[in-house]
Amino acid sequence: MAPHESAPAALPTSSGQQLVSTEHLQHFDRWKFLHHAHLGPREIRLFRLIGYSEDPPKRVEWEWIHVSLDDLPAPYKAFSYTWGDPTLCSMMFLPNDHIIAITRSVDSILRYVVEEEMREYFWIDAICICQTNLDEKSSQVLLMGEIYASALMVIASLGSPSEDSDTAMLFVPALFDAFEKLEAHETPITSKIFTEPAEEARLCLWPSEKWIALHNLLERAWCQRVWVVQEVVIGANAVLVCGSRSIEWTKFATTISKILAGGLSYFLSLQSRGIPGSMASVNRIETLRQVRSLRLPVSLRSLLLEFISYHSTNPRDKIYALLALVTDGSSSAIEPDYNMSTQDLFTHVTRHLMDRDGSSLALLHSAGIGYPPLIPDLPSWVPDFSLTRGGGYICNFFTNSGYKASGDTCPDLRQYSNSTRLSLKGILVDKIMTVSSMHKPPQTHFQWINCIADMIGSLPPNTNGQSNHEVFWRTIVANRTHKLEPATPEYANHLESYKAMMQMNAHERVSSESGMEARRKTLEESSFFEMALNVNLSGRQAFITHGGRAGLTFPGAVEGDLVCILLGAMTPFVLREDGTDGKERRIYRLVGESYVHGLMEGEGLRVGKVQDIILI
């Protein structure tokens, strides 16, 4: 262990302003930017609050040490937070007249430690890892799983308090207690309990400002950050903090899970803002935490597919943040290396996982040029993991309710060494004739699906006896419920409830007591349809084929693109022809996965013949 050091940080005043800020540094010529001392193998940096200095400049003093993860001198707590604006706007004062420039989010965390008079050791990545030393950053990220697993507690900072954040932070425990009481009395959790004053839920009635406050809390960026997955799943005793309020992660996640399971999601739907997408994020993280606690295998492929829509400041972290969660050995050939280009990393990871598991084309569902890549020169079959696209996957990798567009066939996959090509077998079954616009806010789903209804309504009669209306509503939810199960006929009624709900949005849908039971039923059914839309329709566009079929795919599809059934794939894919290779074979770019009504259960295998499909 390195010698103890004293590290001062900026002291907040009662007004929240820093007594020593960047603009004042010109008056303190003795201060020098810190050159981080070298960390040995398995060493990390920790700090803790030890007191205050009245010598100019006034400051908080910290103890700053290097420790080995194999020989910790004392317990420590690790922070989980959102980096936010990367601008370095404050200073942390260190021993021997050194300073570190810090962001607003780190400054906020240091203020929290000071205000709460917390004297434990702490770890924060932004200051405990030298962010400009890529070699150190790579080696420390490799230890990140152990750093959080070894922490006494993970403190998840949700950001600065807002006007209604205290209301939300107090409301979650009240909801949790209400659910506990209902279950103790063996009372089913239904929306009716919260719209009629049942004793167990009298403090949680809907509608109220409390539900609006919870909606706003769930829209904070922390819930969509990819590093949060590791920090909460691996870390022990995670606690969410906002201002002076805190909630245990397990209590928070359990509450959100019961809101979803009880069909109460529409309580959190605010006008055109809809149901917070982070509800599903919280549920995913908690599910993974439970899977790991049961010591079930977790693959890198499944993690990438499940958490691809989460955010990171550095695009490489969309992969590196998940490595410590893998338990099946599938990440063994991948180590954090911030000197590697993002393009090479994404291609290397995709090649590795396809080589390791040649029986699966799952990663292709994340790939394609339909969403314009942010990383240049990626092959179309390599996912751009840096994208945070809306919507989920058309297929479902994690239950038995997936599609079987290629029947019982197996993939025939071959990668070319030292090439960006991927060779598969497949059948070209149709060609796109017309595409819709992409859904873009502030246009609501309601406005957009009306346009799709008109487009599908122009189709000739369906050969399997379904009306165009049925083809329409099944297509826009990819023939799946909000639980990703095959859509049942009552979803046609849920669509009508959804339409009625959208009309209520425009006319104070929760304003009066009259007709509460009818409105409650309408809102409950509409929430099921809205959740199915959010899963299957968000960020997609509809299309009509020359063969009279309706479908959904990634935005970016154009007239003339081809619908293909790849052997071993769960869904059809949309391809775009891109000339021929040196052997006069046609080559294609992958546009994206698709739902095509009438081609999801192997029907396309009878349409054409199997041929080579070469993707670049």
N, C-alpha and C positions, 0 to 999 in steps of 0.2 A: 504494500500500500504506500502510495506517495505521501509526503508530508502534508499536514493540514495547511490550508490556505484561507485567508480572509477575503471574501469577495463582496463588495458593496453593490447594491442595486439602487436605482432611483427611488427616492422616498416620495410617496404621494401626499399631497396636502388634502385638507378637508374638502376642497373643491374638486378633487380628482386630478388636478394638474400636477405635473412633475416639477419638483424644485430645481432639478438639473436636467435640462433637455439638450437636444442636439445644438440648438442655436446658441446655447450658453458655453459650449465647449471651447470656443475661441478664447475665453477668459481663463482657461485652465491648461496652460501650455504643457504641464507635466504629464498629462494623460496620454497614453499610447494605446493603439489598437492591439489586442492580445494576439500573440502567436501561440496557438495551442501546443502544449507539450505533447510529445508522442505517447500514445496509448499502447501498452504491451498487449500480448495475446490475452483475450478474454477480459481485458480491463474496460471499465466504463468510468464516466465522471458522475459525481453526485454533488449536491450542494444543500445547505440548510441555513435557515435564518438564525443568527446568533445575537444580534443586537443592533444598536443605532449609533451613528457617529454624529456628533455636533460640530466637528471640525469642518470648515468650508471645503468642498460643498457638503451640505447635510445629506446624509445617505443612510441606507440600510446596509448592514454588514452581514456577510454570509460566510459560512465555512465551505470551502471548495476542495474536494478530494478526488483522487483516483483510487478505485478499488477493483479487486478481482471478483468476478461472479462466483468463483470457487471459494472465496474467503471474505464474505461480506462482514464489515465491522458492526453493522446495525441494520435493522429493517429500513426500507425506503418505500416511498409511494411514487408511482409513475403517472404522468399526466397524459390524457388523451384530449385532443382539441382540434380545431380547424385552423390551418395556417392563415387562410384569408389573404388579405392584401400583403404581398411580399415586401412592400416598402419598409425600409429600416427607419423607424421614426423615433426611437428612444434609445437610451443607453443603459447598459448594466455595468456597474463599476466593479472591477476585480482587484486582486492583490497587486501590490507593487506598481500602483498607478496605471493599471491596464483597464481597458474598457472593451465591451462587446456591443455592437449595434444590434438592436432587437426590434422585432415587429410589434405592431399594436397588440396582437393576440397574446404574445409572450409577456408583454408589459402588463396586460390585464391579469394574467395568471400570477405574476409576481406580486401585484397589488393584492390579489386574493389571499396569497400566503401571508402577507404582512398584516392585512386587516383581520384575519382569523388567528393571528399569532401562532401559526403552525411552526413547530420547532423540529419536525422530523427531517430526514434526508429526502430529497426529491430528485427525480430524473425527468428532464424534458428534452426531446430530441433536438430542438432548434439550437439549444445552447450547450448541451452535453455532447453533441457530435459536431465536429468542425465541418460546416456545410460546404466549404470551399476545397476541402481535401477529399477528392473522389475516392482515393484508396481507403482512407479511414472510413468514409461514409459506407463504402461497400462492405467492409469488414464488420462495422457496427450494425448494419441492417441485417447481416447474417446472424447476429446475436439477438436481434430484436425480440424474437419469440421468448428467449430465456429472460430477457430484461423484464418483460411484462409478466411472465410466469413467476419470476422471483420476487416481484413487488408485493408488498404487504397489501396494497390497495391500488386500484386504478381510479383516478379522479378524472371523470369525463367533463370537461368544461364545455357547456353548450353555448357559451358566448356571453356577452354583456346582458344584464337584465333589461327587459322592456316594460312597457306600460302594463301588460297583462301576464308577464311571465310568472310572477308570484302566484297569481290565480291558478295558472296551469299546474305549477309545481305542487300546490296544495290540493288541487282537484284529483290528481292521479292517485294519491293514497286514499282519498275518499272513495273513488271508484273501486279501487282494489278491495277496500273493506266492504263495500256494497256487494261486490261479486262473492266475496267470502261468506257473507251472511246468507245470500241467496242459495249458495251451494250447501251451506250447513242446514238450511231448511228444506233442501231438495226441491227448490223452486227453479224451474228452467229460466235461463237468462234470455229474455226476449225484449224487444223494443217497447212492448206495452208496459213493462215494469217501470220504465223510465219516463213514460209519458202520462201515466196515471200514478198518483202519489202512493206507491207501496212503501211501507215503513222502512224496509231494508235500503231503499234507494232514494229516500226523501231529500237527501243532500245533493243528488246527482240528476235532478230532473232535466228533461229536455223539452223545449228549447231553453237555453240560458247562455249567458256570457261565458260560463265556465267551459262549455264545449267549444266555443269560438277560440278561447284562450288556448285550449289544448291543440286545436287545429294549427294555430300560429306557432306553438312550440314545436310541433312535428315538422313544420316546414323549415326549420333551421338546418343549416348546411351540414352540421355534424353527423346527422343521421344518414347522409349519403356519401360519406367519406370512406374510401376503401381501407385505409389503415385502421379505422374503427373496428372492422371485422376481427382482425387479429388481437387488437388491444382488449376487446371485450371478451372474446371467446377464450383466449389463453389466460388473460389476467384474472386474478382472484378478487372477489369482492368489489366489483366495479360499481361506482356511485356516480350518478349524474348530478352536476352542479350548475345552477344558474343564479347569479347574485348570491344571496345568503341562504337560498333554499337548496335542498338536496333530496334525491330519491335513489334508492337502491335499484340497480339495473334489473335484477330479477323481478322486483315488484312492478317496475315500469313495463318490462317486456310481457309479463303475465297479464297486465291490464290491457295492453294493446291486443294481445292474442285473444282475450275474451271479448273485446269489442268486435273483432273480426268474426269470431265463431258465433257470437250472438246476433249477427246481422245488424249491428248498431253503427256500421261505418257511415251511413248517411247522416248520422248526427254530426259528423265532422265535415260534411260537404257544404262549402260556402259558395253560394252563387256560382259564377263561372269558374271559380278556383277548384271546384271538385274535391274529391277525397284525397287527402295527402298521400303521395306515393311512398313516403317514408314509413307508413304503417306496415307495408309489405317488407320494407328493408329491416325494420326492427324484428319482424317475425322470422325472416331468413337468418339473421344473426343468432337469435335465440335458438332456433332449430339446429343450427350448426353447433352451437355450444353444447346442446344436449346430445347430439350425435357423437361428438368427441368425448363427452363424459362417459358414454357407453362403450367407448373404444371401438367404434365401428370405423371401417376404412373410409378415408377421405382422399379423393384424387385431385390433382392439380387441374385436370380437365373439367371436372364438375365445379370446382371453385371458380374457374375463369368464366364458365358459362353462367353461373349463378350470380356473380358479382361484377359482371362486365360493365354495367351501367353506373357503377359507383365512381366517385371523383378522386383524382389525385393531382397534386401540383406538378409532379414529374411523371410523364407517361410510363416510364419504366416501372414505377411503383404499382401500376395496375397488376403486375406480375410479382414483383418482389414482396409486396405487402401480404401476399397469400402463401408464400413458400413455407412459412413456419406452421401452417395449418395442415399441411399435407401429411398423411400417415401411411400411404401405400407405396412409398418409394418412387412415385412418378416424377418427383422434382429433383432426383439425385444428380442429374446431369446439368442442373441450372443453379448457378450461384450469383448473388448480386454483383454486378460489375457496371458501375456508372460511367466507365470509359467506353463501353460498347454502345454503338449507335442504336437508337430505338428500332430502326428498320431491321437491323441484324438480329436484335433480341427477339422481336416478334416472330420473325421467320424461323429462327433457331428453335424457339419454344414450340411453334406449330409443327415443324418437321419432327422434333423429338417426340411429341405426343402422338403424332400419326404413325411414326415408326414403332412406338411402343405399343400402340393399340390400333393395329391396322384394321380391326373389325368395326371401327366406329368412324362415321363421318360427322360426328357431333360438332366439331369446331367450324365446319362449313356454315353452320347456322348463324355464326357470328360474323362471317366474312361476306365480302361482296362490295361492289362499287356503288350500290344503290345509295348508301350513306357515303358521301364523298370523304375519302380518307384524309385524316389530318397529317398522317405520316407519309411522306412522298415515296414513290417507287416501290410500294408494297405489291407483291403478287395479289391478284384479286381473291385468291383462295386463302390468303393469310389474314386473319382478323386484325383490324386496327383496334387493339385493346384500349387505345387512348380515347376512343369515342365514348361519349355518355349519351347514347341514343335513347329516345323514349320507347316505351313498350317492352314487352318481354319477347319470348320466342313463340313462334306459331306452334312448334311441337313442344312436348313436355318430357324432359329427360329424367325427371325425378319421381314419376309415378307410372302406373301401368296404363294410363289413359292416352298415350301417344298415338300418332297415326301410323299407318303402314302403307304409304304410297307405293313402295316398291315390293309389297307383299313380303314373302319370306326369303327374298334374295339376299346375298351377301355382297359387301363391297369388293370391287376389283380395282385396287388402288396401287399406283406405282409412282414414286417420286424419281425425278431425274437428278442424279448427282451433279453438283455444280451448276444447277439450272433453276430457274424460277417456275418450271412447269410441273404440273400435276396431272397424271393420266388416270382416268376412271372409265367405267363402262356405264352407258345409259341409253335412254330412248327419248328422242325428241318427239313430243306428242302434240304440240300446238304452238300457235304464234299469237302474240298480243296484238289486238286490233285498236283498242281504246284504253286510255288510262285516265283516272281522275286526278284532280289536284291533290296535293298532300295536305293533311290537316295541320293548320298553323294557328296558334292563338293570335288575336282574341276570338277567332272563329271557334264556336263550341262544337263538340261532337254532334250535338243535335242538328246544327245547321249543316254540318258536313255530311252526315248520314242521309239527310234528305236529298242531297245531290246524288249520292250513290244509289238511293232508291229509284230515282228517275233513270239513272243509267242502266240498272239491272232490269227495271220495268220494261225496257225496250227489247229485251231478249225474246227469242221465239219460245214457245211452250217447252218446258223441261221434259225430257224423254222418260224420266223416272216417276212422273206423275206429280211432282212438287210444283206448287204455284210459284210465280216469280216473287211473290211476297215472302214465301218461305225460303226460297233461295237467297233472297236479300238478307233476312234477319239471321239466317244461319251463317252466311258469309261474313257479315260484319263482326261476328263474335268467333269466327273460325270454327263454328259448330261446337263450341266448348262453353261451359258455364264458368262462373267466377272461381269455381273450385277446380277448373281444368278437367272437368268430367264431360262426357258427351252431352250436348245440349238436348234438353227435353222440350216437348211441345209447349209447356207453360212459359217458356222463354218468349214466345210470341206475345203473351199477355204482359210479361215483364217489359217488353219493348213499349207497349202502350202505356204502362205505368211510368216508364222513363220519359215518354213524350209529355205526359201529364205533369210530371215533376218539373220538367223544364219550363212549362207554362207557369207553374207555381213559383218558380224562381223569379219570374218577371212580375208576379203579383203577390209578393210577401207570403211565401209559401208556409211560413211558420208563425204568422202574426196572430191569429185569433184562436179561441178555444173551440169554436163551432166546427163540427165535422172532424174532430181530432182523430178519431179512430179510423175513419176512411182515409184521411190524409196519411196517417201513420202506415197503413197497409200499402198505400200507393208508394210512399217514400221507401219503405222496406224493399218492395219488389223492384223498384227502379234502381236501388243501390246495387242489387245483384247484377242487373244489366249494365250499369255504369262500370262496375268492377270488371266485368267480362270485356267491355269495350276498352278499358284502360290496359288490360293484359294483352288483348289481341289486335286492337285497332290503332292504338296510339303510335304516331310516327310512321304510319304506313299509307299506301295509296291503293285504291281499288283498280281493277282492270277487267276488261271483257276480251275474250279471245275470238279468233276467227271461227273456232269450233263451237261458239255459243256458250262458253263457260265463264263464270264469274270467279274472281279471285282477289287476294290481297298479297302484296309484296312490299319490299323496301321502297322508299321513295327513290326516284331516279330511273325507274323503268320507263321505257319509251315504246312507242308503236314499232313493231317488228322484232322486239325481243322474243326469245324462244322459251317455251315451257318444257322442262326436261325432267324425266324420272331417272335419277341416278341409282344404280343397283345398290341396295343396302341402306338407302336413305329413308327417313321417316316421312318427309314431305317432298313435294316437287320443288325444283329450283328454277329461277329465271336466269337465262344466259344471254350473252350478246356476242354474236359472231365477230371475230377480229382477224379475218384473213386466213391465210394458210401457212404451214411451216415449210421447211425445205423439202419435205416428202409429199407436198401437195395435200396434206391432211388439214382439215379445218381446225382452227383453234378458237377458243372462246374466253371471254371474261365472265366471271361470276357476278351477277347483279345482286342476288340474294335469295333466301328461302322464300317460299310462298305457300299460301293456302289456295287451292283451286277446288271449288265445289264439284264433286263428282270424280275427283282424281286422288282421293286421300286414303283409299283402302285397296289399292292394287289395280284399279281399273285401267290405268295407263299402260300396264304391261301388255295389254291386248291391242294397243293402238299402233305400234310400230316395231321396228327391229332394233336389237341391241347394237351399239356401235361405240367406237372410241370417242371419249369426250376429253379433249386436252385443254386444261385451264392454264392461263398465264396470269 
